[in-house]
Amino acid sequence: NYHDLFPKKLQPILGALPEEIVVMNNLTVNLHLLLSTFYQPTQKRFKIICEENAFPSDEYALTSHLQLAGFSKENALIEVKAREGEFTIRNEDILSTIKDCGDELALVFIGGVNNYSGQVFDMRSITAAAHEVGARCGFDLAHAVGNIELQLHDWDVDFACWCSYKYLNSGPGGVGGAFIHQRYVTDKSLLRLAGWWGTNKENRFKMEKNFDPISTAEGWIVSAAPVLDMAVHKASLGIFEQAGFKNIIAKGKKLSAFMFFILDDMNQHATKKIIKVITPESENEHGCQVSIRMLENAKHFFDILRKNSVMADLREPDVIRVAPVPLYNTFEDVYIFGQILKKNIN
């Protein structure tokens, strides 16, 4: 019953009710489990919308379920793309794509924060648009949970899943989680990939043949809790509780604003502009992550950062992703990062 510790700890981070939250498995396993319930295509309503540059594992999972249902990726998976010359996707383009699909659309599944650009999507309006045409809506929150403010219950999101080894700091391959809206958790008729740890707790060890799902998000658990992974997760969430999530968010916004200031100032005073920030600067459109497109020698500058103990990430061919995280990064860290970059550009 170790997983029982987590719903109330994650409640303020997710903006969800405790019965809507379950900690289990890893992200893509949870996505497959949720798709088995929330992607139920018909010959008329079968299409899925996702964003361009979605994390590859999401696309693999979506494609798998299309193929299992007898549909092809080419005909059924629609990627909303950034406009020519732009690096982020306009919300109106997502909404218009949903409207255009209409009654052919079965599911919208998008990363709450895009892993490549760091763009935060308007999850409330996307969910509402999907519901308006009769489709369901879910989100991959891998880069969102612990990073931005979420209100999954109030936004009426159908489902979501996430990992805990990014902003939730629970170790490589750490245990994942899932959100299932309150309106679904008591519906025992919903199709799902069932397992014995999701069955009625009172009868679980009676080894009965008939599956009787728990009337919370726990009804989607298939296997016993990975307690050692969860112990690490518990330790991290204890730090979140101690710090206060609102305080974390407030500091995160200031850190990111300072990062944008440092990069803007560098560009203004550089003899040659070779930096282009592709993450939206508005504080409501980004989290901690800032993606920097290097107009030349991206690998060279990435190697310099690593040699100077800056933990960053290179997305080939030319985007360096950095993320000043409020729990453990300082304003001095951001300043030093800027000085290292500035020294090697000029």
C-alpha positions as MATLAB code, in Angstrom:
seq = 'NYHDLFPKKLQPILGALPEEIVVMNNLTVNLHLLLSTFYQPTQKRFKIICEENAFPSDEYALTSHLQLAGFSKENALIEVKAREGEFTIRNEDILSTIKDCGDELALVFIGGVNNYSGQVFDMRSITAAAHEVGARCGFDLAHAVGNIELQLHDWDVDFACWCSYKYLNSGPGGVGGAFIHQRYVTDKSLLRLAGWWGTNKENRFKMEKNFDPISTAEGWIVSAAPVLDMAVHKASLGIFEQAGFKNIIAKGKKLSAFMFFILDDMNQHATKKIIKVITPESENEHGCQVSIRMLENAKHFFDILRKNSVMADLREPDVIRVAPVPLYNTFEDVYIFGQILKKNIN';
ca = [
       0.000    0.000    0.000;
       3.046    2.310   -0.297;
       1.451    4.160   -3.232;
      -1.309    5.363   -0.855;
       1.183    7.937    0.463;
       1.303    9.969   -2.726;
      -2.073   11.375   -3.865;
      -2.266   14.026   -1.127;
       1.397   14.944   -1.612;
       0.885   15.432   -5.361;
      -2.501   17.146   -5.058;
      -1.141   20.739   -4.920;
       1.395   20.031   -7.669;
      -1.216   18.650  -10.079;
      -4.286   20.643   -9.111;
      -6.203   17.391   -8.762;
      -8.332   15.500   -6.268;
      -6.606   12.662   -4.375;
      -8.867   10.024   -5.949;
      -7.757   11.213   -9.413;
      -4.046   10.506   -8.768;
      -2.085    7.286   -8.796;
       1.681    6.680   -8.675;
       2.719    3.585  -10.621;
       4.973    2.194  -13.374;
       6.818    4.525  -15.754;
       5.512    7.174  -18.113;
       5.093    5.208  -21.336;
       3.680    2.163  -19.553;
       1.098    4.459  -17.988;
       0.370    6.042  -21.366;
      -0.337    2.633  -22.884;
      -2.636    1.765  -19.967;
      -4.521    5.040  -20.313;
      -4.805    4.791  -24.098;
      -6.419    1.379  -23.689;
      -9.258    3.215  -21.951;
      -9.363    6.635  -23.563;
      -8.670    5.772  -27.194;
     -11.699    3.812  -28.321;
     -11.944    4.547  -32.057;
     -14.798    3.823  -34.436;
     -14.713    3.704  -38.214;
     -15.843    7.338  -38.238;
     -14.128    8.755  -35.134;
     -10.529    7.520  -35.080;
      -8.050   10.369  -35.558;
      -5.479   11.525  -32.992;
      -3.931   15.001  -32.779;
      -0.487   15.545  -31.258;
       2.154   18.244  -31.551;
       5.175   18.334  -33.835;
       8.366   17.432  -31.991;
       6.476   15.401  -29.423;
       8.717   13.162  -27.372;
       9.361   10.085  -29.579;
       7.983    7.634  -27.020;
       4.604    9.396  -27.154;
       4.468    9.040  -30.913;
       5.458    5.366  -30.664;
       2.660    4.706  -28.186;
       0.035    6.581  -30.200;
       1.096    4.806  -33.393;
       0.938    1.442  -31.623;
      -2.680    1.982  -30.582;
      -3.613    3.183  -34.063;
      -2.134    0.020  -35.536;
      -3.787   -2.210  -32.940;
      -7.108   -0.665  -33.963;
      -6.402   -1.213  -37.663;
      -5.515    2.369  -38.635;
      -2.339    3.775  -40.164;
      -0.230    6.596  -38.776;
      -0.357    8.334  -42.156;
      -4.154    8.535  -42.184;
      -4.946    8.929  -38.507;
      -2.147   10.776  -36.673;
      -2.215   14.544  -37.202;
       0.756   16.626  -36.064;
       0.128   20.327  -35.453;
       3.237   22.167  -36.614;
       4.833   25.528  -36.055;
       4.320   27.960  -38.891;
       7.088   28.576  -41.410;
       9.955   30.425  -39.738;
       8.536   29.921  -36.228;
       9.656   27.512  -33.494;
       6.578   27.338  -31.296;
       3.055   26.246  -32.137;
       0.306   28.835  -32.038;
      -2.597   27.897  -29.816;
      -5.086   29.019  -32.462;
      -3.549   26.501  -34.880;
      -4.145   23.676  -32.398;
      -7.728   24.799  -31.824;
      -8.469   25.174  -35.529;
      -7.023   21.718  -36.261;
      -9.317   20.238  -33.603;
     -12.314   22.033  -35.101;
     -11.418   20.946  -38.638;
     -11.199   17.277  -37.581;
     -14.622   17.543  -35.961;
     -16.431   14.255  -35.522;
     -13.499   12.286  -36.964;
     -11.394   13.167  -33.936;
     -11.134   10.586  -31.153;
      -8.261   11.974  -29.067;
      -6.012   14.963  -28.513;
      -2.746   14.072  -26.794;
      -0.117   16.767  -26.333;
       2.869   17.407  -24.071;
       1.882   19.981  -21.452;
       5.348   21.486  -21.921;
       7.004   20.677  -25.234;
      10.257   18.846  -24.604;
      12.073   20.580  -27.487;
      11.058   24.226  -27.273;
       9.977   24.499  -23.635;
       6.638   25.966  -24.759;
       3.754   25.606  -22.299;
       0.504   24.773  -24.066;
      -2.873   26.199  -23.065;
      -4.234   22.978  -21.649;
      -7.541   24.453  -20.566;
      -8.540   25.750  -24.018;
      -7.221   22.654  -25.817;
      -9.261   20.394  -23.538;
     -12.388   22.487  -24.041;
     -11.948   22.441  -27.828;
     -11.527   18.647  -27.854;
     -14.644   18.142  -25.747;
     -16.619   20.489  -27.985;
     -16.167   18.123  -30.946;
     -16.776   15.024  -28.823;
     -13.144   13.923  -28.427;
     -11.131   13.127  -25.313;
      -8.028   15.003  -24.261;
      -4.896   13.906  -22.420;
      -1.430   15.305  -21.717;
       2.121   14.073  -21.255;
       3.268   16.055  -18.213;
       6.872   14.810  -18.138;
       8.242   18.352  -18.484;
       5.320   20.028  -16.710;
       4.818   18.303  -13.365;
       6.806   20.031  -10.634;
       7.697   22.768  -13.137;
       4.533   24.787  -13.836;
       1.197   25.409  -12.176;
      -1.387   22.782  -13.105;
      -5.131   22.616  -12.462;
      -5.987   19.313  -14.098;
      -9.326   18.818  -12.359;
     -10.631   22.322  -13.011;
      -9.350   22.291  -16.592;
     -11.519   19.172  -17.101;
      -8.581   17.165  -18.506;
      -9.596   13.554  -19.159;
      -6.256   11.946  -18.324;
      -2.537   12.635  -18.002;
       0.679   10.788  -17.221;
       4.192   11.774  -16.197;
       7.583   10.602  -15.005;
       9.257   11.644  -11.755;
      12.896   11.826  -12.826;
      12.845   15.360  -14.250;
      11.483   18.180  -12.075;
      10.230   15.762   -9.406;
      13.846   14.669   -8.800;
      13.174   11.010   -8.035;
      16.084    9.416   -9.863;
      16.707    7.975  -13.359;
      13.837    5.723  -14.370;
      11.945    6.753  -11.237;
       8.327    5.756  -10.738;
       5.712    7.529  -12.875;
       2.164    8.635  -12.258;
      -1.248    9.091  -13.815;
      -4.244   11.396  -13.509;
      -7.749   10.207  -14.381;
     -10.578   12.694  -14.009;
     -13.074   12.095  -11.215;
     -15.942   11.454  -13.660;
     -14.232    8.266  -14.858;
     -12.807    6.674  -11.733;
     -16.085    5.198  -10.463;
     -17.154    3.896  -13.884;
     -16.386    0.203  -13.616;
     -17.648   -0.424  -17.146;
     -14.690    1.395  -18.729;
     -12.383   -0.833  -20.733;
      -8.877   -1.092  -19.341;
      -5.894   -3.421  -19.195;
      -6.623   -4.933  -15.807;
      -4.228   -6.275  -13.206;
      -4.659   -7.688   -9.731;
      -3.393   -4.617   -7.852;
      -6.210   -2.576   -9.361;
      -8.937   -4.824   -8.026;
     -11.031   -4.282   -4.909;
      -8.629   -4.229   -1.936;
     -10.940   -6.235    0.310;
     -10.960   -9.134   -2.122;
      -7.514   -8.808   -3.683;
      -5.954  -11.709   -1.802;
      -8.968  -13.939   -2.264;
      -7.642  -14.463   -5.805;
     -11.105  -14.195   -7.332;
     -11.507  -14.556  -11.085;
     -13.660  -11.478  -11.680;
     -11.894   -8.105  -11.811;
     -13.593   -5.511   -9.610;
     -11.766   -2.185  -10.165;
     -11.074    0.172   -7.265;
     -13.232    3.299   -7.602;
     -10.274    5.700   -7.773;
      -7.370    6.107  -10.178;
      -5.923    3.039   -8.417;
      -8.299    0.996  -10.558;
      -5.725    1.311  -13.366;
      -2.844   -0.217  -11.372;
      -1.766   -3.566  -12.788;
       1.110   -4.612  -10.524;
       2.325   -4.308   -6.944;
       4.125   -1.101   -5.962;
       7.892   -0.744   -6.692;
       8.560    0.270   -3.100;
      12.278    1.101   -3.422;
      11.616    3.545   -6.295;
       8.704    4.980   -4.354;
      10.861    5.559   -1.278;
      13.064    7.876   -3.329;
       9.955    9.600   -4.716;
       8.620   10.090   -1.176;
      11.890   11.717   -0.106;
      11.714   14.181   -3.002;
       8.060   15.066   -2.469;
       8.894   15.731    1.180;
      11.239   18.478   -0.005;
       8.463   19.923   -2.181;
       6.180   20.002    0.858;
       8.810   21.678    2.994;
       9.596   24.327    0.375;
       5.961   24.943   -0.597;
       4.998   24.535   -4.242;
       3.802   28.141   -4.612;
       7.225   29.315   -3.401;
       8.941   27.011   -5.893;
       6.841   28.374   -8.763;
       7.491   31.988   -7.720;
      11.269   31.499   -7.597;
      11.208   29.535  -10.859;
       9.569   32.431  -12.699;
      12.198   34.845  -11.387;
      15.054   32.512  -12.314;
      13.754   32.065  -15.856;
      13.201   35.825  -16.233;
      16.816   36.352  -15.187;
      17.924   33.748  -17.742;
      16.021   35.589  -20.497;
      17.564   38.885  -19.338;
      21.093   37.438  -19.438;
      20.590   36.042  -22.950;
      18.919   39.205  -24.264;
      21.706   41.363  -22.835;
      24.304   39.068  -24.388;
      22.678   39.392  -27.806;
      22.445   43.173  -27.551;
      26.146   43.574  -26.788;
      27.550   40.774  -28.948;
      29.693   41.704  -31.938;
      28.041   38.816  -33.752;
      24.583   37.468  -32.900;
      24.691   33.682  -32.836;
      22.009   33.024  -30.191;
      18.278   32.749  -30.837;
      16.012   31.848  -27.913;
      13.121   29.749  -29.219;
      11.243   29.408  -25.916;
       8.390   31.937  -25.527;
       9.398   34.721  -23.137;
       5.944   35.320  -21.608;
       5.976   33.772  -18.113;
       2.709   31.939  -18.814;
       4.156   30.244  -21.887;
       7.267   28.647  -20.414;
       8.484   26.847  -17.323;
      12.083   26.459  -16.189;
      13.394   25.285  -19.547;
      14.944   27.752  -21.993;
      15.863   26.399  -25.428;
      18.629   28.251  -27.230;
      19.231   27.837  -30.938;
      22.913   28.351  -31.751;
      23.229   29.804  -35.220;
      26.711   28.326  -35.532;
      28.950   25.788  -33.763;
      26.267   24.411  -31.412;
      28.292   21.309  -30.504;
      31.354   23.457  -29.763;
      29.440   25.682  -27.321;
      27.729   22.683  -25.747;
      31.120   21.065  -25.101;
      32.376   24.302  -23.530;
      29.392   24.395  -21.181;
      29.940   20.782  -20.145;
      33.654   21.385  -19.535;
      32.656   24.238  -17.228;
      30.276   21.985  -15.247;
      27.092   23.373  -16.775;
      24.602   20.505  -17.075;
      22.756   21.219  -20.309;
      21.377   19.187  -23.197;
      22.060   19.321  -26.934;
      19.246   18.526  -29.333;
      20.795   17.970  -32.731;
      21.605   19.838  -34.750;
      21.656   23.216  -33.032;
      19.443   23.584  -29.922;
      20.920   23.706  -26.407;
      18.365   23.254  -23.621;
      19.051   24.690  -20.166;
      16.772   24.738  -17.140;
      17.465   26.757  -13.986;
      15.415   24.786  -11.465;
      14.259   26.670   -8.348;
      14.798   23.876   -5.827;
      18.529   23.664   -6.430;
      19.703   26.385   -8.857;
      20.583   29.930   -7.860;
      20.645   33.307   -9.591;
      24.432   33.084   -9.360;
      24.306   29.836  -11.372;
      22.423   31.655  -14.130;
      24.878   34.559  -14.069;
      27.898   32.233  -14.275;
      26.267   30.354  -17.164;
      25.898   33.670  -19.005;
      29.508   34.618  -18.338;
      30.796   31.295  -19.689;
      28.741   31.658  -22.857;
      29.586   35.348  -23.299;
      33.315   34.751  -22.873;
      33.368   32.140  -25.609;
      31.116   33.986  -28.061;
      32.912   37.338  -28.106;
];
